[in-house]
Amino acid sequence: MTATAAAGPAAGAVAAVVVNYNAARHLGACVASLANNGVEVTVVVDNGSVDDSQAVARAGGALWLDAGANLGYGRAANLGAGVDAVAAAPYLLVCNPDVELAGGSVAALAAALAADPGLGAVGPAVRNPDGSLYPSARTFPDLLDALGHGLLGSVAPWNRFTRRYRLLDWDHRDAAHVDWVSGSCFLVRREAWDQVRGFDPSYFMYMEDVDLCWRLGKEGWGIGYVPEAEVVHVQGVSADRHPYRMLAAHHRSMWRFAVRSTAGARRAALPVVAVGLAGRLAVSAAQRALAGAGHGSPPRPLP
């Protein structure tokens, strides 16, 4: 898969939805980076913030949509995607408020979709604030890889299960078709989004991006990784406010996707997966409690 970046997306071709929750500190840079990338319509869907997010969004020229409560990531994104000014665009960009897009990134993503009618969604290279690459393009893990990654990923990140799942042995400088891309920032063809009815609202947080790409694949759409597009993602800005709730949501979402995506004889292994996830949640919560007591920095859910 190759992508040739244009000078910018055609007027009105891309509309953006930013799902926000108490992220005023980062939201301004996110909205500004979208405008600098030629995005004319940005809707900030707010999940019940109590900070200055609304003023920041409006100052950046974004539309403001108050969800009325914390709906979770997927439901809020679906709400924003339904706004008339967003629905009119052939491409929909969804991102977190703590993401900042490099110049030309939206053009590169849009060019990739325009060049390949079989692609339903594409994601950029995602970098951490220190410049290191975050592995945002991945495979759908089978049950063995999922268990191995879940149990070993935080203590031995280069284990073979995590390497396969995160595609760590692949050169991320190359554009490619992949199983799924991170929901922190992606561009989706509106036709494809509507065909699968957007995110599954039963996922409150986490795995909604995996599930979306999985359902797109079931409908025959490809998923692409476009390293010519780059974003910096701070990560954890909203989730760190309610760590235990997010840990529980993460593990519930993993279980939901395992049940949905596992077929045939492999479903017999689901009870083992349930036990493994329960144990993993207990360990993660204990680590978080110890960190909160001053024994280290708070760990985030292992993606």
DRENVODREN-981996 format. One record per atom (N, C-alpha, C, CB): residue in three letters; z, y, x. Coordinates in steps of 0.05 Angstrom, whole numbers. Each point is the difference from the previous one (the first is absolute). Glycine has a CB too. Example, Ala and Ser with C-alpha at 12.3 -4.5 7.8 and 13.67 -1.06 7.14 Angstrom:
<lotis>
code,Z,Y,X
Ala,156,-114,264
Ala,0,24,-18
Ala,0,24,18
Ala,25,-23,-38
Ser,-39,44,31
Ser,1,24,16
Ser,14,22,-15
Ser,-43,-13,24
</lotis>
This chain:
<lotis>
code,Z,Y,X
Met,0,-24,17
Met,0,24,-17
Met,0,25,18
Met,24,-25,-37
Thr,-42,43,31
Thr,0,25,15
Thr,2,23,-20
Thr,-28,-21,36
Ala,37,44,-25
Ala,2,24,-17
Ala,-9,23,16
Ala,38,-19,-26
Thr,-55,36,14
Thr,-10,24,14
Thr,12,24,-15
Thr,-43,-22,14
Ala,61,36,0
Ala,13,23,-12
Ala,-19,23,-5
Ala,43,-13,22
Ala,-42,24,-46
Ala,-16,24,-7
Ala,17,24,6
Ala,-26,-25,-35
Ala,13,49,31
Ala,14,24,5
Ala,24,4,-19
Ala,-42,20,17
Gly,40,-33,-40
Gly,21,2,-20
Gly,-10,-13,-26
Gly,18,42,20
Pro,0,-50,-37
Pro,-8,-12,-25
Pro,-14,20,-18
Pro,38,-32,3
Ala,-57,22,-20
Ala,-13,18,-19
Ala,20,13,-18
Ala,-41,-28,2
Ala,35,52,-11
Ala,19,15,-16
Ala,8,-17,-25
Ala,-20,44,16
Gly,45,-47,-20
Gly,10,-15,-23
Gly,-1,-30,3
Gly,-14,38,-26
Ala,5,-48,49
Ala,-3,-29,3
Ala,27,-14,2
Ala,-44,8,22
Val,64,5,-10
Val,26,-12,5
Val,21,17,-13
Val,-16,-20,44
Ala,33,6,-60
Ala,24,13,-11
Ala,24,-16,11
Ala,-24,17,-42
Ala,47,-4,46
Ala,22,-13,12
Ala,25,0,-18
Ala,-18,14,44
Val,33,-36,-42
Val,26,-2,-13
Val,21,-5,21
Val,-21,-18,-43
Val,41,35,44
Val,23,-3,18
Val,24,-7,-16
Val,-20,33,33
Val,33,-56,-28
Val,24,-8,-14
Val,24,10,16
Val,-23,-41,-20
Asn,39,58,7
Asn,21,14,15
Asn,28,-6,-11
Asn,-33,36,10
Tyr,52,-38,8
Tyr,28,-2,-8
Tyr,17,13,21
Tyr,-9,-43,-26
Asn,18,68,21
Asn,18,14,18
Asn,-11,2,29
Asn,38,-15,-28
Ala,-64,21,30
Ala,-13,1,26
Ala,-10,27,7
Ala,-12,-48,-5
Ala,25,69,-5
Ala,-10,27,4
Ala,-4,7,30
Ala,24,13,-42
Arg,-8,-25,59
Arg,-2,6,28
Arg,-27,-8,12
Arg,49,-7,3
His,-62,-13,-15
His,-25,-9,11
His,-24,5,-19
His,25,-35,24
Leu,-19,41,-49
Leu,-21,2,-20
Leu,-20,22,6
Leu,32,-17,-33
Gly,-22,40,43
Gly,-18,22,6
Gly,-22,-7,20
Gly,38,31,-10
Ala,-30,-45,31
Ala,-20,-8,20
Ala,-20,-20,-11
Ala,34,7,36
Cys,-24,-25,-54
Cys,-18,-20,-12
Cys,-21,14,-17
Cys,37,-33,0
Val,-28,51,-18
Val,-18,14,-18
Val,-20,17,16
Val,35,1,-36
Ala,-25,12,57
Ala,-18,17,17
Ala,-21,-17,13
Ala,38,32,7
Ser,-30,-56,3
Ser,-19,-17,14
Ser,-22,-10,-19
Ser,36,-14,32
Leu,-29,10,-57
Leu,-20,-9,-20
Leu,-20,23,-5
Leu,34,-31,-22
Ala,-23,56,19
Ala,-18,23,-4
Ala,-18,4,24
Ala,35,21,-30
Asn,-24,-24,54
Asn,-16,3,24
Asn,-21,-21,3
Asn,40,21,21
Asn,-37,-43,-35
Asn,-20,-22,0
Asn,-20,3,-23
Asn,34,-30,21
Gly,-33,53,-35
Gly,-20,5,-21
Gly,7,-11,-27
Gly,-32,-1,35
Val,57,-8,-39
Val,8,-10,-26
Val,7,24,-18
Val,17,-43,20
Glu,-32,46,-42
Glu,3,24,-17
Glu,22,-4,-21
Glu,-48,10,8
Val,53,-34,-16
Val,19,-6,-21
Val,22,-19,11
Val,-35,8,-37
Thr,59,2,39
Thr,23,-17,7
Thr,21,2,-21
Thr,-10,6,49
Val,19,-28,-59
Val,22,-1,-20
Val,24,-12,13
Val,-33,-4,-39
Val,55,18,39
Val,25,-11,10
Val,16,-10,-24
Val,1,31,40
Val,3,-58,-41
Val,16,-12,-22
Val,28,-3,11
Val,-41,-25,-20
Asp,60,38,6
Asp,27,0,10
Asp,18,-19,-16
Asp,-7,48,15
Asn,22,-64,0
Asn,17,-20,-11
Asn,29,9,-3
Asn,-29,-35,20
Gly,33,60,-29
Gly,27,10,-5
Gly,14,12,24
Gly,3,-34,-34
Ser,-18,49,50
Ser,12,13,23
Ser,19,22,-7
Ser,-42,-10,25
Val,61,15,-8
Val,20,22,-4
Val,-2,20,23
Val,30,-31,-26
Asp,-50,28,43
Asp,-3,19,22
Asp,-21,21,-8
Asp,13,-36,34
Asp,-25,49,-14
Asp,-20,21,-5
Asp,-28,-10,-1
Asp,31,31,22
Ser,-35,-56,-29
Ser,-27,-11,0
Ser,-20,15,-17
Ser,22,-44,9
Gln,-13,52,-33
Gln,-19,13,-18
Gln,-10,26,11
Gln,24,-21,-38
Ala,-7,37,49
Ala,-8,25,12
Ala,-19,-5,24
Ala,43,21,-14
Val,-37,-41,30
Val,-17,-7,23
Val,-27,-8,-9
Val,40,-14,26
Ala,-42,-4,-46
Ala,-25,-10,-10
Ala,-17,23,-11
Ala,21,-44,-11
Arg,-9,61,-5
Arg,-15,22,-13
Arg,-10,20,21
Arg,27,-7,-42
Ala,-10,12,62
Ala,-8,18,21
Ala,-24,-10,16
Ala,48,15,4
Gly,-51,-41,-3
Gly,-23,-12,13
Gly,-25,-3,-17
Gly,32,-24,28
Gly,-30,33,-53
Gly,-22,-1,-18
Gly,-3,-26,-16
Gly,-22,30,31
Ala,42,-48,-29
Ala,-1,-25,-14
Ala,9,3,-29
Ala,8,-24,43
Leu,-19,7,-60
Leu,10,-2,-28
Leu,26,-16,0
Leu,-47,3,-18
Trp,65,4,0
Trp,26,-13,-1
Trp,3,-16,-26
Trp,20,38,28
Leu,-12,-63,-25
Leu,4,-16,-24
Leu,28,-14,2
Leu,-50,-8,-4
Asp,67,16,-13
Asp,28,-10,0
Asp,0,-26,-16
Asp,20,46,4
Ala,-13,-68,9
Ala,0,-26,-13
Ala,24,-3,-19
Ala,-23,-19,40
Gly,43,36,-37
Gly,23,0,-18
Gly,22,-19,9
Gly,-31,11,-36
Ala,25,-28,55
Ala,20,-19,11
Ala,-13,-13,24
Ala,22,-9,-46
Asn,-7,-8,60
Asn,-11,-15,22
Asn,-14,-24,-10
Asn,36,17,31
Leu,-62,-15,-34
Leu,-16,-22,-11
Leu,-8,-21,21
Leu,-17,32,-33
Gly,22,-27,58
Gly,-10,-18,21
Gly,-27,10,9
Gly,26,-38,-19
Tyr,-36,26,41
Tyr,-24,10,12
Tyr,-25,-6,-17
Tyr,21,-7,45
Gly,-25,-17,-53
Gly,-24,-8,-14
Gly,-3,14,-27
Gly,3,-43,23
Arg,18,44,-39
Arg,-2,13,-26
Arg,-5,29,2
Arg,31,-34,-18
Ala,-19,47,38
Ala,-4,29,4
Ala,-29,5,9
Ala,48,6,12
Ala,-58,-23,6
Ala,-28,3,9
Ala,-19,-4,-23
Ala,12,-16,45
Asn,-7,-3,-63
Asn,-17,-4,-23
Asn,0,24,-18
Asn,9,-49,2
Leu,15,62,-5
Leu,2,23,-16
Leu,-17,23,11
Leu,47,-14,-13
Gly,-46,18,39
Gly,-16,21,12
Gly,-29,-5,-2
Gly,37,9,31
Ala,-45,-35,-28
Ala,-28,-8,-1
Ala,-12,6,-28
Ala,8,-35,35
Gly,9,36,-55
Gly,-9,5,-27
Gly,-5,29,-7
Gly,24,-40,-13
Val,-16,59,30
Val,-5,28,-4
Val,-30,5,0
Val,44,13,21
Asp,-54,3,-41
Asp,-29,3,-3
Asp,-14,9,25
Asp,9,11,-47
Ala,3,9,61
Ala,-13,10,24
Ala,-2,-21,22
Ala,18,46,-12
Val,0,-65,12
Val,-1,-22,20
Val,-19,-21,-9
Val,47,9,12
Ala,-46,-16,-38
Ala,-17,-22,-10
Ala,-30,7,2
Ala,37,-13,-31
Ala,-44,38,33
Ala,-28,8,1
Ala,-12,-5,27
Ala,10,35,-33
Ala,6,-40,54
Ala,-11,-4,27
Ala,-7,-29,4
Ala,28,38,17
Pro,-50,-44,-3
Pro,-8,-28,5
Pro,18,-15,19
Pro,-46,14,-9
Tyr,61,1,26
Tyr,18,-12,19
Tyr,28,11,-4
Tyr,-37,-6,33
Leu,57,-12,-32
Leu,28,7,-3
Leu,15,-6,25
Leu,-3,-9,-49
Leu,17,30,60
Leu,17,-4,23
Leu,29,0,-9
Leu,-34,22,30
Val,49,-42,-23
Val,28,-2,-7
Val,16,-1,26
Val,-10,-25,-43
Cys,31,42,44
Cys,16,0,25
Cys,29,7,-5
Cys,-42,12,25
Asn,58,-17,-5
Asn,28,7,1
Asn,2,30,7
Asn,14,-47,13
Pro,9,60,-19
Pro,3,28,7
Pro,6,5,30
Pro,16,7,-46
Asp,-8,-29,60
Asp,6,3,28
Asp,-23,-9,18
Asp,48,-6,-11
Val,-72,9,0
Val,-25,-6,15
Val,-15,25,6
Val,-3,-45,-23
Glu,-8,47,47
Glu,-16,23,7
Glu,-27,-10,11
Glu,41,28,10
Leu,-63,-20,-22
Leu,-26,-10,6
Leu,-13,17,22
Leu,-5,-18,-46
Ala,-6,5,66
Ala,-15,14,21
Ala,-26,11,-12
Ala,21,-29,36
Gly,-32,49,-23
Gly,-25,12,-9
Gly,-23,-21,0
Gly,15,44,17
Gly,-31,-43,-38
Gly,-22,-19,-2
Gly,7,-27,-11
Gly,-19,24,37
Ser,44,-29,-43
Ser,8,-27,-9
Ser,-10,-6,-27
Ser,40,4,28
Val,-38,14,-47
Val,-10,-5,-27
Val,-31,-4,1
Val,38,27,-20
Ala,-52,-11,36
Ala,-29,-4,3
Ala,-7,-27,10
Ala,-4,49,8
Ala,20,-59,12
Ala,-6,-27,11
Ala,5,-22,-21
Ala,12,17,46
Leu,9,-14,-61
Leu,6,-20,-21
Leu,-21,0,-21
Leu,49,5,9
Ala,-57,19,-18
Ala,-20,3,-21
Ala,-27,-11,10
Ala,24,40,-19
Ala,-30,-35,44
Ala,-25,-10,11
Ala,-1,-30,1
Ala,-3,41,28
Ala,26,-53,-23
Ala,1,-30,0
Ala,-6,-11,-27
Ala,33,1,38
Leu,-21,11,-59
Leu,-5,-9,-27
Leu,-29,5,-8
Leu,48,9,-12
Ala,-59,14,19
Ala,-28,6,-7
Ala,-20,-18,14
Ala,14,47,-6
Ala,-7,-56,30
Ala,-18,-17,16
Ala,0,-29,-9
Ala,7,30,38
Asp,14,-39,-52
Asp,3,-28,-7
Asp,8,-2,-30
Asp,12,-13,48
Pro,-30,9,-66
Pro,6,-1,-29
Pro,19,-23,-7
Pro,-44,21,-9
Gly,47,-40,27
Gly,18,-22,-5
Gly,29,5,6
Gly,-37,-29,9
Leu,43,51,4
Leu,27,7,7
Leu,14,14,-24
Leu,-13,5,48
Gly,36,-15,-55
Gly,15,13,-21
Gly,20,20,9
Gly,-6,-41,-25
Ala,18,36,49
Ala,20,18,11
Ala,-1,-1,30
Ala,29,-5,-41
Val,-21,27,54
Val,1,1,29
Val,26,15,8
Val,-51,-1,4
Gly,61,-7,20
Gly,23,13,10
Gly,-4,10,29
Gly,28,-29,-29
Pro,-14,49,37
Pro,-3,11,27
Pro,18,-14,20
Pro,-11,44,-20
Ala,8,-37,45
Ala,20,-7,20
Ala,25,16,-5
Ala,-36,-11,34
Val,59,-2,-34
Val,25,14,-5
Val,16,1,26
Val,0,-16,-48
Arg,9,39,55
Arg,16,3,25
Arg,28,10,-7
Arg,-42,10,26
Asn,61,-20,-10
Asn,27,10,-2
Asn,2,27,13
Asn,18,-47,1
Pro,3,62,-7
Pro,3,27,12
Pro,-2,1,30
Pro,28,12,-39
Asp,-20,-34,52
Asp,-2,-1,30
Asp,-28,-6,10
Asp,48,-14,1
Gly,-67,10,-19
Gly,-28,-6,7
Gly,-7,-29,2
Gly,2,42,24
Ser,18,-59,-26
Ser,-6,-29,1
Ser,-13,-9,-26
Ser,39,-7,30
Leu,-54,-14,-29
Leu,-15,-10,-23
Leu,18,-17,-18
Leu,-42,1,27
Tyr,41,5,-52
Tyr,14,-17,-20
Tyr,-20,-19,-11
Tyr,33,36,-12
Pro,-28,-62,12
Pro,-20,-20,-10
Pro,-3,1,-30
Pro,11,-29,39
Ser,-28,46,-49
Ser,-2,5,-29
Ser,-22,-17,-13
Ser,15,46,9
Ala,-31,-60,6
Ala,-20,-18,-11
Ala,9,-29,6
Ala,-37,35,6
Arg,38,-51,-27
Arg,13,-27,4
Arg,-15,-21,-16
Arg,44,22,8
Thr,-34,-47,-5
Thr,-10,-22,-15
Thr,19,-6,-24
Thr,-21,-20,42
Phe,11,5,-61
Phe,18,-11,-20
Phe,14,-24,13
Phe,-29,16,-40
Pro,55,-15,45
Pro,13,-23,14
Pro,2,-24,-18
Pro,25,33,28
Asp,-30,-57,-16
Asp,7,-24,-16
Asp,30,-3,0
Asp,-44,-23,12
Leu,54,3,-26
Leu,30,-3,-2
Leu,13,-4,26
Leu,-7,-19,-45
Leu,-5,4,64
Leu,12,-5,26
Leu,2,26,16
Leu,-18,-47,-1
Asp,-4,62,2
Asp,0,25,15
Asp,20,20,-13
Asp,-48,-8,14
Ala,49,9,-41
Ala,18,18,-13
Ala,29,-6,7
Ala,-33,5,-37
Leu,40,-31,37
Leu,27,-8,7
Leu,6,6,29
Leu,-1,-35,-36
Gly,-18,28,54
Gly,5,4,28
Gly,3,30,7
Gly,-26,-41,9
His,9,57,-21
His,1,29,4
His,27,11,-11
His,-50,4,-2
Gly,57,-13,-22
Gly,25,10,-12
Gly,24,-7,16
Gly,-22,-4,-43
Leu,23,-20,55
Leu,24,-8,14
Leu,0,10,29
Leu,1,-40,-29
Leu,-24,42,41
Leu,-1,6,29
Leu,-10,28,7
Leu,-7,-48,7
Gly,-6,61,-26
Gly,-13,25,6
Gly,17,22,11
Gly,-30,-11,-35
Ser,55,12,26
Ser,18,22,10
Ser,13,-7,26
Ser,8,12,-47
Val,-7,-37,55
Val,14,-8,25
Val,-20,-8,21
Val,39,-15,-26
Ala,-63,5,18
Ala,-20,-8,19
Ala,-27,9,-11
Ala,27,-40,16
Pro,-33,66,-15
Pro,-24,11,-13
Pro,-26,-11,9
Pro,26,40,-6
Trp,-27,-54,29
Trp,-25,-11,10
Trp,-2,-30,-5
Trp,-1,36,35
Asn,16,-46,-54
Asn,-2,-28,-7
Asn,-28,-5,-13
Asn,50,-4,-6
Arg,-59,-21,6
Arg,-27,-6,-8
Arg,-5,6,-30
Arg,-1,-35,35
Phe,22,33,-51
Phe,-3,5,-29
Phe,-5,30,-5
Phe,30,-40,-10
Thr,-14,56,23
Thr,-4,29,-3
Thr,-26,9,12
Thr,50,6,1
Arg,-57,-17,22
Arg,-26,7,13
Arg,-23,-5,-19
Arg,19,-10,45
Arg,-19,-13,-58
Arg,-22,-6,-19
Arg,0,19,-24
Arg,2,-48,15
Tyr,22,52,-26
Tyr,2,16,-24
Tyr,-8,29,5
Tyr,37,-30,-16
Arg,-27,41,39
Arg,-5,28,7
Arg,-26,4,16
Arg,49,7,-1
Leu,-64,-28,6
Leu,-24,1,16
Leu,5,13,27
Leu,-27,3,-43
Leu,49,-10,55
Leu,8,13,25
Leu,-18,-8,24
Leu,46,2,-17
Asp,-61,-24,15
Asp,-17,-8,21
Asp,-29,11,-3
Asp,28,-41,5
Trp,-32,58,-24
Trp,-26,12,-5
Trp,0,29,9
Trp,-8,-31,-40
Asp,-15,39,51
Asp,-2,28,10
Asp,-4,19,-23
Asp,-21,-17,43
His,42,33,-49
His,0,18,-23
His,-18,24,5
His,46,-15,-11
Arg,-61,16,33
Arg,-19,22,3
Arg,-26,-7,-14
Arg,21,11,44
Asp,-24,-35,-54
Asp,-25,-8,-13
Asp,3,1,-31
Asp,-10,-30,39
Ala,-11,41,-52
Ala,-1,-1,-29
Ala,-4,-29,-9
Ala,-18,47,-2
Ala,29,-55,-20
Ala,-2,-28,-9
Ala,6,-3,-29
Ala,12,-14,46
His,-21,-8,-58
His,9,-8,-26
His,27,-15,4
His,-48,-3,-18
Val,68,10,2
Val,26,-12,2
Val,9,-9,-28
Val,12,29,41
Asp,11,-42,-42
Asp,11,-9,-26
Asp,12,24,-15
Asp,8,-46,18
Trp,8,62,-4
Trp,13,22,-14
Trp,6,22,20
Trp,19,-31,-35
Val,-16,56,24
Val,8,23,16
Val,24,13,-13
Val,-48,7,15
Ser,62,8,1
Ser,25,12,-8
Ser,-4,20,-23
Ser,18,-7,46
Gly,0,6,-65
Gly,0,20,-22
Gly,10,27,8
Gly,6,-37,-31
Ser,3,40,56
Ser,9,27,9
Ser,-22,20,0
Ser,34,-22,28
Cys,-59,13,-25
Cys,-24,17,-2
Cys,-24,-18,-1
Cys,22,37,26
Phe,-37,-34,-48
Phe,-25,-15,-2
Phe,-19,14,-19
Phe,24,-43,9
Leu,-49,37,-7
Leu,-21,11,-18
Leu,-12,-22,-15
Leu,-9,39,31
Val,8,-37,-58
Val,-10,-21,-17
Val,-23,11,-17
Val,45,-23,-1
Arg,-65,6,-3
Arg,-22,7,-18
Arg,10,1,-29
Arg,-34,-22,32
Arg,29,43,-46
Arg,11,3,-27
Arg,-8,-24,-18
Arg,0,50,6
Glu,-24,-59,-3
Glu,-10,-22,-16
Glu,17,-25,5
Glu,-46,19,2
Ala,53,-24,23
Ala,16,-23,6
Ala,29,3,-10
Ala,-29,-8,41
Trp,40,32,-37
Trp,27,6,-10
Trp,2,-5,-30
Trp,6,34,37
Asp,-25,-24,-52
Asp,0,-3,-29
Asp,-3,-29,-8
Asp,-18,47,-5
Gln,2,-61,20
Gln,-5,-28,-7
Gln,25,-17,1
Gln,-46,5,18
Val,64,1,1
Val,25,-15,2
Val,24,15,-12
Val,-17,-22,41
Arg,11,45,-53
Arg,20,17,-14
Arg,22,10,20
Arg,-9,-26,-42
Gly,0,32,66
Gly,19,12,19
Gly,22,-19,9
Gly,-10,43,-20
Phe,32,-31,29
Phe,23,-16,9
Phe,12,-15,-24
Phe,9,33,37
Asp,2,-56,-30
Asp,16,-15,-20
Asp,27,14,-2
Asp,-24,-44,10
Pro,31,55,-34
Pro,25,16,-2
Pro,25,-17,2
Pro,-25,32,-28
Ser,23,-59,28
Ser,24,-16,2
Ser,11,0,28
Ser,-18,-29,-36
Tyr,4,39,56
Tyr,10,4,27
Tyr,13,28,1
Tyr,-35,-32,21
Phe,61,33,-17
Phe,12,27,2
Phe,-6,13,27
Phe,37,-15,-30
Met,-33,0,52
Met,-6,9,27
Met,-7,-24,16
Met,31,40,-4
Tyr,-49,-37,23
Tyr,-9,-21,19
Tyr,-17,-21,-13
Tyr,42,8,25
Met,-62,-17,-10
Met,-19,-21,-8
Met,-20,8,-21
Met,36,-32,12
Glu,-33,56,-24
Glu,-19,8,-19
Glu,-28,4,12
Glu,36,22,-26
Asp,-36,-15,52
Asp,-26,3,14
Asp,-12,-27,6
Asp,16,43,21
Val,0,-62,-13
Val,-10,-28,5
Val,-11,-11,-26
Val,34,-7,36
Asp,-19,11,-58
Asp,-9,-11,-26
Asp,-26,14,-9
Asp,48,-9,-12
Leu,-50,35,16
Leu,-24,14,-8
Leu,-25,-11,15
Leu,28,41,-10
Cys,-25,-43,36
Cys,-23,-10,16
Cys,-6,-30,-8
Cys,12,32,38
Trp,8,-47,-43
Trp,-4,-28,-8
Trp,-16,-1,-27
Trp,43,-14,23
Arg,-36,31,-42
Arg,-14,0,-25
Arg,-28,11,2
Arg,44,5,-23
Leu,-47,15,41
Leu,-27,10,5
Leu,-18,-22,12
Leu,18,46,8
Gly,-6,-62,10
Gly,-15,-22,12
Gly,-8,-21,-21
Gly,24,8,42
Lys,-6,-13,-61
Lys,-6,-19,-21
Lys,-24,9,-17
Lys,48,-13,-1
Glu,-52,39,0
Glu,-22,12,-15
Glu,-25,3,17
Glu,32,23,-30
Gly,-31,-32,55
Gly,-24,1,17
Gly,-2,24,18
Gly,-21,-26,-34
Trp,41,43,34
Trp,-1,24,17
Trp,11,-6,28
Trp,5,29,-41
Gly,-17,-17,61
Gly,10,-2,27
Gly,19,22,7
Gly,-42,-22,13
Ile,58,17,8
Ile,20,20,9
Ile,-7,6,29
Ile,36,-17,-32
Gly,-37,42,40
Gly,-8,8,27
Gly,21,15,15
Gly,-46,0,-17
Tyr,45,-3,43
Tyr,17,15,18
Tyr,-18,19,16
Tyr,35,-38,3
Val,-29,64,-3
Val,-17,20,13
Val,16,15,21
Val,-28,4,-43
Pro,27,-12,68
Pro,16,13,20
Pro,-9,28,8
Pro,9,-45,17
Glu,-34,52,-26
Glu,-9,28,5
Glu,17,20,-16
Glu,-47,-17,8
Ala,60,7,-29
Ala,19,16,-15
Ala,28,-6,10
Ala,-30,0,-41
Glu,46,21,44
Glu,27,-4,11
Glu,20,17,-16
Glu,-19,-9,46
Val,42,-3,-50
Val,22,15,-12
Val,26,-5,16
Val,-22,-3,-46
Val,40,21,44
Val,27,-3,12
Val,19,-4,-24
Val,-10,28,42
His,26,-49,-41
His,18,-7,-22
His,28,-1,11
His,-36,-26,-24
Val,53,43,13
Val,28,1,9
Val,15,-25,-8
Val,0,50,-3
Gln,-4,-59,-21
Gln,12,-25,-12
Gln,30,3,-6
Gln,-34,-26,25
Gly,41,16,-48
Gly,28,-3,-8
Gly,12,26,-11
Gly,4,-35,33
Val,-19,56,-37
Val,11,26,-8
Val,14,-3,-27
Val,-35,24,26
Ser,22,-37,-45
Ser,12,-4,-26
Ser,17,-25,-2
Ser,-39,23,-19
Ala,30,-45,31
Ala,15,-25,-2
Ala,27,1,12
Ala,-44,-23,1
Asp,48,38,20
Asp,26,1,14
Asp,22,13,-16
Asp,-25,2,42
Arg,17,11,-64
Arg,20,13,-17
Arg,16,-21,-16
Arg,-28,41,-3
His,15,-64,-3
His,13,-21,-16
His,-6,-27,13
His,-4,27,-43
Pro,15,-32,67
Pro,-8,-23,16
Pro,5,-27,-14
Pro,10,27,40
Tyr,12,-30,-53
Tyr,6,-27,-12
Tyr,-19,-5,-24
Tyr,48,4,15
Arg,-52,17,-31
Arg,-19,-3,-22
Arg,-28,-7,10
Arg,27,33,-27
Met,-35,-20,49
Met,-26,-5,11
Met,-2,-28,12
Met,-5,49,9
Leu,26,-58,4
Leu,1,-28,10
Leu,-4,-20,-23
Leu,30,15,38
Ala,-16,-11,-59
Ala,-2,-18,-23
Ala,-28,2,-12
Ala,49,5,-10
Ala,-60,19,7
Ala,-26,3,-11
Ala,-21,-13,17
Ala,14,43,-21
His,-11,-41,48
His,-19,-12,18
His,-1,-30,-3
His,8,37,32
His,15,-50,-34
His,1,-29,-2
His,-9,-9,-28
His,37,-1,34
Arg,-30,16,-54
Arg,-11,-7,-27
Arg,-30,1,0
Arg,42,17,-21
Ser,-53,3,34
Ser,-29,3,1
Ser,-13,-23,16
Ser,5,50,-4
Met,7,-58,26
Met,-11,-22,15
Met,0,-26,-17
Met,16,21,42
Trp,5,-25,-57
Trp,2,-23,-17
Trp,-22,1,-22
Trp,50,-4,9
Arg,-53,27,-21
Arg,-20,3,-21
Arg,-28,-6,10
Arg,29,35,-22
Phe,-35,-25,46
Phe,-27,-5,10
Phe,-3,-29,8
Phe,-3,47,16
Ala,24,-60,-5
Ala,-2,-28,7
Ala,-6,-17,-25
Ala,32,8,38
Val,-18,-2,-60
Val,-5,-15,-24
Val,-28,4,-11
Val,49,4,-11
Arg,-58,21,12
Arg,-27,7,-10
Arg,-22,-13,16
Arg,19,43,-18
Ser,-16,-42,44
Ser,-23,-7,18
Ser,0,-29,9
Ser,0,47,14
Thr,21,-62,-19
Thr,2,-28,9
Thr,-11,-18,-22
Thr,40,11,30
Ala,-58,-28,-23
Ala,-13,-18,-20
Ala,1,-29,8
Ala,-30,38,-13
Gly,25,-55,-6
Gly,-2,-29,5
Gly,25,-13,10
Gly,-46,9,10
Ala,43,-28,8
Ala,23,-15,10
Ala,20,17,16
Ala,-30,-40,1
Arg,20,62,10
Arg,18,17,16
Arg,22,13,-17
Arg,-38,8,31
Arg,35,-8,-57
Arg,20,12,-17
Arg,26,-16,2
Arg,-35,18,-31
Ala,33,-43,39
Ala,24,-17,3
Ala,19,11,22
Ala,-27,-39,-15
Ala,16,56,33
Ala,16,11,21
Ala,14,26,-8
Ala,-31,-21,33
Leu,25,31,-57
Leu,12,26,-8
Leu,30,0,-1
Leu,-40,7,-27
Pro,54,-29,19
Pro,29,0,2
Pro,10,5,29
Pro,1,-31,-39
Val,-15,21,58
Val,8,4,28
Val,-4,30,7
Val,-13,-48,12
Val,-8,59,-22
Val,-5,29,5
Val,22,16,-13
Val,-50,-8,1
Ala,59,1,-25
Ala,21,15,-13
Ala,26,-1,16
Ala,-21,-11,-44
Val,27,-12,54
Val,25,-3,17
Val,-3,17,25
Val,8,-47,-18
Gly,-32,46,30
Gly,-4,15,25
Gly,2,30,-5
Gly,-29,-37,16
Leu,18,46,-38
Leu,1,29,-6
Leu,29,9,-6
Leu,-47,-3,-18
Ala,62,-15,4
Ala,28,7,-6
Ala,16,2,26
Ala,-4,-23,-44
Gly,-1,5,62
Gly,14,1,26
Gly,-8,24,16
Gly,3,-49,0
Arg,-29,56,-1
Arg,-10,23,15
Arg,12,26,-11
Arg,-42,-25,10
Leu,44,26,-37
Leu,12,24,-12
Leu,30,3,8
Leu,-32,-5,-38
Ala,46,-17,38
Ala,28,1,8
Ala,4,9,29
Ala,10,-37,-33
Val,-27,27,51
Val,1,8,28
Val,-7,30,3
Val,-11,-47,14
Ser,-10,55,-28
Ser,-8,28,2
Ser,21,19,-11
Ser,-47,-14,-5
Ala,60,7,-17
Ala,21,16,-11
Ala,24,1,19
Ala,-15,-11,-46
Ala,22,-11,59
Ala,22,-1,19
Ala,-6,18,24
Ala,12,-47,-15
Gln,-37,46,25
Gln,-8,17,22
Gln,2,29,-7
Gln,-31,-36,16
Arg,23,43,-41
Arg,1,27,-9
Arg,30,10,-2
Arg,-44,-6,-25
Ala,61,-12,15
Ala,28,7,-2
Ala,13,5,27
Ala,2,-27,-42
Leu,-9,10,61
Leu,11,3,28
Leu,-10,26,12
Leu,2,-50,5
Ala,-28,56,-10
Ala,-11,25,11
Ala,14,24,-12
Ala,-44,-23,7
Gly,49,21,-33
Gly,13,22,-14
Gly,29,4,10
Gly,-29,-8,-39
Ala,41,-13,50
Ala,27,2,10
Ala,0,10,28
Ala,14,-37,-29
Gly,-37,44,40
Gly,-1,12,27
Gly,-7,-19,22
Gly,33,31,-16
His,-45,-54,9
His,-6,-20,20
His,-30,-1,7
His,39,-27,-16
Gly,-53,48,9
Gly,-29,1,6
Gly,-14,17,-19
Gly,2,-45,19
Ser,-29,47,-16
Ser,-15,16,-18
Ser,-9,-16,-24
Ser,-16,28,38
Pro,16,-16,-62
Pro,-6,-15,-24
Pro,-27,-13,0
Pro,30,31,-24
Pro,-32,-57,21
Pro,-26,-13,-1
Pro,-14,5,-26
Pro,16,-35,32
Arg,-42,38,-32
Arg,-16,2,-24
Arg,-11,-28,-7
Arg,-12,48,10
Pro,5,-52,-35
Pro,-12,-26,-8
Pro,-24,-6,18
Pro,16,6,-47
Leu,-16,-31,57
Leu,-22,-8,18
Leu,-25,-4,-16
Leu,33,-22,31
Pro,-54,37,-26
Pro,-25,-2,-16
Pro,-16,-24,10
Pro,0,49,-9
</lotis>
